[in-house]
Amino acid sequence: MKNKKYLFFISLVFLCAFSIRFVQARDITSFNEGWSFKKGPFSKDPLLFSAGFDARWQDVTIPHTWNATDMQTEMNNYYAGEAYYKKQYTPAAELKGKRVFLRFQGVGSVADVYINKTYAGNHKGAYSAFAIEISKLLKYGESNEILVKVDNSPRPNVIPVNNTLFGVYGGIYRPVELIVTEPVNIAVTDYASPGIYISQKNVNRKSADVNIKIKLENKKAQAKKIVVSTTIYERDGRVKAQQQFPVTVSPQGRQIYDQDFTIKNPHLWQGLEDPYLYKVVVNLLADGKVIDEVSQPLGLRHYELKAADGMYLNGKKVPMYGVCRHQDWWKLGSALTDKEHDTDLAIIREIGATTIRFAHYQQAERIYAKCDSIGFMVWAEIPFVNRVSTQESGNAKQQLVELIRQNYNHPSIYIWGLHNEVYAPYNYTVSLTTELNDLAKTEDPYRLTASVNGYSVVNQESNLNADVQGINHYFGWYGGKIGDIEKWVTGMEQNFPDYRVVFSEYGAEANIHQQEEAVGEVGRYFSQFYPETFSTKFHEIQWGVISKHPYLVASYIWNTFDFATPATAQGGVKARNMKGLVTFDRQTKKDPFYWYKANWSKEPVLYITQRRATERENEVTPVTVYCNVGVPRLFVNGTEVKTVSKGQTSVHYIFENVTLNKGENVIEARVDHQGKTLEDTIRWSYSPENKNRLNLSDPKEKTKEHVGL
């Protein structure tokens, strides 16, 4: 049922009466403490788990995963299967008559919830939130057992359908909340969304049109008269706009109400430059008291992505310096706290990125909220990746709806990703990807959609249905040579001039414990030797080309951080993808990190490369310095080197024909900036007997295309 608008403006004086909160109408409590965990299976009947095995339960706190170590250290040797979590909960007697929900922010990957041995609900999908009402299953004033059966086994009907591309960590690995509301409330179980949806159009510096859609439920036996009151607050707490209207909420079904606002002289959300956020607060009032309340962010902005040109945010062109992010950490897996999420975003902010592709799945709520306040432009997507089973259609659509509804109000999100590198069977894939695009446009007609392939072409049928074409290609790593990117992008400009094309993944692996002085243009993917120096050269050349071709309207490095890939054992480390610019433990920023920081960041950068390639075998060698504040000076053992040339971009300085002494050499770079002298120093040890190449065989050029790793 959709109710047409009941709208009228009321004065600030009148609404001030409603600004006083008589009670905290909606109670949201952390439900992370006091859980017990047991890895299974122990019985075919999950309800038998509470009896007979109490001595074997392990006390845990959510977030928790059982794969924090095994998925990160061995190839295809980790536990994927059933496990169980249980918790005792005693609801106060006075809660009887209210509505009680459990909301899980992320469970990997299939969850069955039981209350007092009675089935309460199920959810399929490791990365989206879900909410289950348990009001009628609880015994009030008594202890209740909550049991959650979790299974992270790959399933053909749950995306991702396998663990080849990345591991799906098992567990209740994101926070759990207990939500208590009155019988009449803003919907909690609308795909675990906030229950309110804020749309905007005609956004400019003079005005912005805002529509707020509110979904209400009434679990009383009779219709209930209430008042819906919405206030838009400035950052400092001042009221920007207010409305209220009376409604009668039927006891049947979920009802939808709309409010329309015209915001005069809005303060726009301008990305990293000025990520200004309003706050929207929707109250339900009955008999003069607040009976429910939901708050959401509002960043007023307009995105326009122009073919062969780039991104315009509120009419102003902004660079799309992009990175991708996998969420897992070394020894933590996916069971992260706000601290880890904030650390990742701080590192991405440091490098100077303006946009993030959160691949290949919905990420933590904390992440999207922080991106709103920091000002990143975000690509959010579902885990329909790499392989197709022909049984995942329903779940892919479910997870897409969850992604969009749960994150609809985040101004940082500019695009919904529908799929990544899915190709066959042909007819099924074309049909499903088309349906996903139509679904995304139905759920959210105001944002762009993206499809991604790994074949470096845009005219592949399964990728033609979205607004934006993403292309993953790793020239010089999975095939060809590093410099082939130039020919490719030039050909794209000529053959597909009107397409909006994003370079959605590019990168090369780098093991910081493996070094090589001189590298070619072909990497050693099928080997145990991933020298950091090859990755550095890869990124220097590739960004040099990307930066000169606005045809690529955005680009995303794969990846910001090393991550677990339990199906691999290459580069000298098992179960690890080392394409990250930063190591898995977030402790070491590799040379390519500083390459991008020098090119992207507004902070001064002076950095000498190859600082971990300390054992040198060549007496005469170039020295590379990244500097974004002028021409640096280089000193080797106290003697200045005068010969310098520019490299791929304006921050790339190469000092040629530097002669090293036998033994230790001190390499110093200096540059004057704003009255201060910036310095960077490294040490190399030269000996003709040094052989720092771990594998002397020449790499062979490969023609096999990227397979998703």
N, C-alpha and C positions, 0 to 999 in steps of 0.2 A: 504494500500500500504506500502510495506517495502522496503526501499532503502538500497542497500548494502553499505558498508563502503567506504568513501572517506577519506583516512588517509594519513597524512604525518607530520612528525615532523618539526617544524620550530624553529629557534634559539631564545634564550632569547632576543637578541637585537631586532629582528623583532617584537616579540610579545609585547615588551614594548610599542610599539606605540598603542596597543589596550588596555593597562592597564589604560589609562586615560579615565575617564568617561566624555563624553561631556554633557550628560543629564542623569537624572534618568529615564531610559526608561520605567520601569514599576512602576506605582504609586500605592502604597498600603496605604490606609487611614483607620484609625479606624472609624467605623460607629456605635459606641456604644451610642453616646449622642443624646438627643433630641427626644426620642421615647415617645409615649403615649400608654397607656395600658387600656384595658377594658375586663373584664371577661364576657363571654357570656353563652349560646347563646341568642341573642336578635331578630334574624330574620333568616329565612331560606336562605336568600340571603346575603352573606357576603359583597357584594358591597354596601349594604344600611347602613353599619355600620358607614361610615364617616358622613353621613347626619342624623341630628336629635338627635344625642346623644353626641354632643361635650362637653356638660357640665359635662358629667360623665366620661370622660377620665382622667386617672391618669398619671402624668408625671413620667417616669421611665428611668433608665440608664441600659443598658445591661452590664453585665449579670443580668438576672432577672428570677425569678420563682414565680408563684402564690401559690406554695405549701410549702413555707419556714417554715410555722408553722403548718398548719393543718395536713400535712402528718406525722408529728413527734410527735404528742401529743394525737391523738385519734385512736382507733381501727376502721378501715374501715369507717372513717368519714372525708373524705377529698374531695376536688373538683377535679374530673377527667372529662374533657370535653373540650369545645371550649373556646378560648379566642383570643383576637385580639391585634395586635401591629400596630401602624402606625407612619409614619415619613415623614416630608417634606424635599425634596432634590432639590436643584437648581444646575444643572451641568453647568459649564461654556460653553459659546457658542463655544469656540475653541475645546471643546471635541468632537464635531460632526465629525464623520468620524473615530473616535477611537473606541475601543471595551471596553465596561463597564460591569463589573460583580459585583454581590453581592455574597459574600462567607460567609456562616453561619457555624461556627465551631460546633454548637450543638443546636438543637431545639427539645424539648420533646413534642410529639414524631412524629407527622405528621404535616407538614407545607405546606400551599398553599400561594404562593406569587403573589400579584397583583401590577401592576404599572399603575397608573391612571385608575383604575377600569378594566384593561385588565389583564387577567390571564397570568402569566409569567412562572410558574413552580411549581412543587410539589416534596416533599421528604418525604419518610417514613423511620423512624428510629431515635431514640432519641440521639444516641451517636456518629454518624459519621458526618463529615462535608459534605456540598454540596454547589455547585456553580451554579449560574444561570446568563446567559447573558441577560442584559436588554438594550443593546445599541439601538435597534430599537423601544423600547417602551418609551424612554425618550423624553421630550421636552426640548431642550437645550436652556439655557438662561432663562428658566422659572421654576416656582415651580412645582414639581412633588410629587404626593402622593404615598408612598410605604405602602402597607397594607399586613400584614402577619397574616393569620389565623392559629392558633396553636391548636392542639387537643391531649391530652394525655390519651384519653380513651383507654382501652385495646382493641386490635383488633386481630382476629384470623389470619390475614395475615401479621402482623407486629410483629417481635420478640423484646422483650419478649411478649408472648401472654397473660400474665396476670401480676398482681401486687402482687402476693403472696410472691414471694421470696424477692423482694425489690420494693420500690415504684419508679415509673417513674415520676420524677418531671416535671410538665408542665412549658413551657416558652421558651423564647430565652435565654438560661441559659449559653451560651458560647459566646465569642466575635463575632462580625460581622465586615467584612472588605469590603471596596469598592476598586475594582481593576480596573485600567485603563491601557490598552496596545495599541500598534499599531495593525493594521489589521493583520500583520504577527507576530505571537507570539508563545511562548512555551505554550502548551495546558493548559488552566485553568480548563476546564470542563471535564477532564478525571477522573471522579469520585472524583473531587476536590483534585486531587493529585498535587504534585509539577510539574508534566509533564516531569520530568527526573527520571530515575531509575538507581541506581548504584549497580551493581553486582560485586562480588569478588570471586575468587577461587585461589587455589594453593598459599595460603597465608602462608608465613613463614618469618623468620627474614632476609633472603637473597633477597626475591622478593615477589611480589604479582601481580596477574593479575586482572585488573579492567576493566569492561565493563560499559560504560555509554550509556543508551538508551534515546533518546530525541524525544519527540512527538511534531510536529510542525503543525500549522494551518495557512491558508492564506485566509482571507475574502475579498481580492481584486478580481477584475474581471479577472485579468491577472496573469500568473505565475510570481513569484518574485525571482530574484537572490539575495542570501544573503550569508554570511559567518558564519558558526557555529564555535565559538571559546570556548574552554574549558581549564580552568586553575585549577590545584590542588595546593592549598597553604598550607604551613606549618603553625603551630600555630602562629609563630611570623611574618607571612606575607611573608616570602620568598617563591619563586616559586619552587615547587617540580617537576611538569611536566606540559606541555602545548601541545595542538594540535589545529589545525583549519582545516576546509575543506569547499569548496564552494558547495552550493546546489541550486537547482532551486525548489522552493516550489510551487506545483500545487495549483490552487484555488479550487480543488475538494478534499474533504476528509481530514482525518488526516494522516500525514505521519510520519514514524518512521525512525530515523537515529541512527547509532551506532558509538561509538568511543572505541577503545581498548588501554589500557595503560598497560605497565609493569613497576611497581614501584620498583626500586632497593633500597635495604637496607631500607625497610620501618620501620617507628616507629609504632609499633603495639599498638592497643587498648587492654589494659590488665586489663579491669574491674576496680575495686576500686583501685587496685595497681597503675595503670597508664592509665587513660582513655584518651589517646591522640587522638585528633581529627584533621584531615585535613579539609579543606574547599574546596568544589568543586563549581566553578562558571562557569556557561554556559552563554555565550553572543551570541546574534544574532546581526550581523553587516550588515548594508546596506549603501553603499556610504560612508564608513569609520566611520559611527556613530553607536553607540549601540542603537538598537531598542527594545531589550528585554533582561532581565537578571534574572536568578534564581540561588540562592545559596543553597547548601545542605551540611550536615555533611558527613564526610567519616571517619569511624573508621575501620582500617584494622584488621581483626580478623578471627579466625577459631574456631568454636564450634564443639566439639565432645562429645556426651553423651553416655558413655559406660554402657552396662547392668551390674548390680550388682557391679558397680565400682564408677561412678560419672562423673562429668563434667571436661573436659579438654579444657582450653581456650588457644589457640596457643600452644598446646602441654603440658601445665602446668596444673596440677590438681588444681582445685579451689573448695572450699566448697560451697555448695548450701544451705545457711541458708536463708530460705524464709518466707515471710509474704504475705498476701493478703491485698488489699486495696479497700474499697468502697469509693467513692468520696464525699459523702455528709457530711456536717457539721451541728451541732446544730444551729438552727435559721437562717441558710443560705441556707439550702438545697443543691442543686447542683450548685447554682449560685455563683461560686467562682472566686476570682481574683488570680493573680500569687502569692500573699502573702500566701493564704491558701494552694495552691499546694506546694509551697516551704517549708512551715512549715511541711506538712506531710512528705515530702521527708527527711527533716532534722531529724525528729523523727525516721524515718526508718533507716537513716544513724547512728543515735546515738545508736540504739539497736544492731547494728553490722550485720544486714542482708546484704546478698550479692545479693539476687535475690528477685524480686517482681512479684507476680501474680496479674495483674490488672483485678479484677473480678467484675462483670461478663459482661464486656462491654468495648468498646473502650473508652479511657479516653482522657483528654485534651491534646492538642498538646504540651503545656508547660511541661506536665509530661514526655512525651517521650524524648523531647529535653534535659530536665534536667537529666534524667537517662543516656543519652549519655555522658554528661559532668561529672557526678558524678562517673559513672562506674557500675551502677546496671545492672544485667542481667535480662531481662524482658520477661515475659509471657504475650502476648496480645491476647485477645479473643473477640468473638462476643456474644451477649446476647441470644443465643439459649440455654435456660435453663429451667429445671424443669418441663415444661409442653409442650405437643405437640398438635397442633390443626389439622394437616394435610393440612392446608392452608398457611403455612409459608415458603414453599420451596423457592419461588422466592425471597422473602425478605431476607431470611437467606443468600442466595447466593449473593445478592446485598450488604448486610452489610459486608460479608466476603471480597468481592472484594474491597470495600471502605476501610476497615481496612488495607488490605495489600498494596494497592496502595498509600494510604495517609501516610503510615508509613514505606514504603519499605526501605528507606535510613537510618533508625535509627540503628546504630550498636548495641545498647543495646538489641534489640529484638532478642531472640534466637529461639522462638517457637510461632506458631500460634495456639490458642485454638479454636477448632471447635464447641464444644458443652459441656454441663455440665448437667449430670443426666437426660437425655432424653431416654425413654425406649419404650413407646407404643404409637400407635399400632406398632407391631413388624416389619412387612415387610416394612412399610412406613419409619420407623425410621432407619432401617438398610440401606435402599436405599438412603435416604437423607444424612445420615452421610458419606456414601461412596462417594456420589457426592461432598460433601463439601471437603473431603480430596483430591479428584482428582482436584477440582477447586483450592485449595490452592497450590497444587504442580504445577499446570499449571501457576498460577500467580507468584509463587516464588519457584523454585526447589531447592533453596539453604538453606532453613530453615526447621526445624522440624515441625511436626504437633502433636497436643495432643487431645485426647478424654478423658472424665472424667465420671466416674460412682460413685454411692454411695452405692454399694452393696459389697464392699471389695473383689471382684473377678475380674480377668482379662479376663476370657474367655466368656465375654458377647458379642454377635455378633456386636452390634452397636458400640462397643468400640475397635474392632480389626482392624479397617482400618487405624488408625493413627500410626505415628512413635513411640509415647510415650503414655503409659497408665497412666492416673491420677486416683487415688482412693481417694474419700472423705470418711472418717470414724471417728466417734466420740465415741470411746470406753469409756463407763462409763457415757456418756451423753445421747445419743439416744438409747443406748442398751448395755447390758453386763456390764463389770467392767473396770475400768481404765487400769488395768494390762493385760487385754486380748490382748492388742496390741502385746505383746511379742509372744504369741502363733500364732497370725495371721501372723506376718512378718516372723517367722521361717517357717511356712507352705508355705508361698509364695516362700521363698528361695528354698525350697525342690521341690515344684511342678512346678514352673515357673522360672527356673534359668536364662533363656535367654531373659526374657522380660525386657524392660526399664520401670521401675515402679517409679512413683512419688507419694508421699503422698501429694495430692493436697489440702486437707483441713483436719484440726483437730483443736479442741478447745472446750471450755466450757464457759458458761456465768458466769459473775461476776458482781454483783451489789456492788459497793464500800460502800454502806450504809447498807449492810447486811453482818454480820460476824458470824462465828461459830468456836469455838476453835478446836474441833475434828470432822473430816469428814471421811466418809467411801470412798468406791470406786464406788459408784453409785450416780449420781447427781439427782436433782429434776426438770427435765425439765418441767413436767406438774404441776407446782406449782407457787406460788408467792415468793419463797425463793431461791435466787441465791447467796449464800455466796461467797465472794471473796476467802475465804480460800479453798473452794473446787476447784476452778479454779487453784489456786496455786499448790495444790497437783496434779491435773490433768497434768499440764504442766511439773512439776518436773519428774513425772514418765514417761510420754510419750516421752519427749526429751531424758531422760536417755536411753530409748530403741532405739529411732531413731538414736542417736549418735553412737550407737554400731553396727548398721546394714547398711553398705554401699550398701546393696541391694536396699534400697530406695535412688535412685540417686539424689533426691531432696525432700524437704518437705516444706510445706507452712502452716503457722498458719492462721487459720480463726478466727479472723481478726485483723489487726493492730488497728482499731478504731471501737468503737460502731457505729451503723448505724440504720437508720429508717427501720422498718418492719411494715407497717400499718395494716397487717393482724394478728398481735399478741398482746397479753396483758398479759404477764407473767413476773415473776421475780420482781414484784412490780412496774413495769414501763410500761405504755402503748406504743405500737408502737415502741418498741426498741429491737434490738438485742444487747446483752451486751457481746458478745464473744470477743470484742476488748481488746487489751492489754492496750489501752488508752481510756479514756472516750470520749463521743460524742463531747464535747466542746474542746477537746485536752488539758484540764487543769490538769488532774490527770493520772499519769502513775501507773497502777496497779502493785501489787507484781509480777505477771508473767512477766511483762516487764523487771524487773530487773533480773529475772532468766535468760532470754535470753541474756540480755546485759552482764551479768557476763560470760556466756558461749561463746558468739560470739564476743564481742567487744574486741579490743586491748587496749581500755582505761581502767584504773584501776577502779574496782567496789568493793565497800564494802556496803552491804545493809542488814538490819535486816527486816525480813518479819513480817506480821501480825501487822503492825503499826496502822491500823485502827480498829483492834480487841482490843480495849482499855479496855473494861469492862470484866475482867477475872473472871471465876467461879471456876478455878482449882488452888489450892495452889501450886501443883507441876506440872511443865509443861516443855516441850522442848522449846528451842529457836533456830530458824533457821537463819543462816547467809549465804549470798552469797558473795564470795570473790574470785577474780581471780588473786590475787597478793601474795598468801601465806596463811598460817594458821592464821586466826584472833584470837584475844583474846577477851573474853567476860567478862564484869563486870556488876553485878546486885547490885544496891544500893552500889556501890563502892567496892564490893567484887568480886574477879576474880573467874570465873567458870572454872575448869580445865578439866572436862570431856567433850570430843568432839569426834565425829565420822564423817566419810565421808558418804555422801548420794548418790544420783544418779550419779553425775559426780564429777570431780575434784574440782569444785568451790562450792560444796554443803556441808556445815558444820552444824551439828546438836549438840547442847549442851543439853544433857539429864538431867532430874531430877533437874531442876532449881526451887528453892523454893522462892516463892513470899511472901512479907510482906502484911498485910492488908493495904489497902489504896494505895497510889501512889508508883510505883516502876520505877526506872530509869534503863533502859537497854542500855548499851554502848558496841559498838564493836570498836576495834582498830586493825590496822595492819601497820607495817612499810614498806614503799616502796620508794626506791630511795632517801633515806635521809629524807623523810617526814613521818609523822604519819597521816594516814587516819582515820577518825572517823565517826561513825554514832550512833545516839541516838534516842530512842523512849521511850514512857512512857505508862505503863499499870497500871490500878487500879484493885486491887484484893479484892473481897468480896465473901464469901460463898453464899451470897444471889443473886449474879449476875446471870442473865439468858439471855444471849445474843442470844440464838436461837429463831428465830421468829416462827419457825414451828417445833414442837417437834416430829412430826410423822416420823417414819423411812421411808426412801425412798424405794420404791419397784423396783426391777430390771425389766427393760422394754425390750421387744423384738422387738418393732416396729423400723424399720430401719429409718435412716436419710431421711427426706422428703424435704430437701432443705432450711431449716431455720438456 
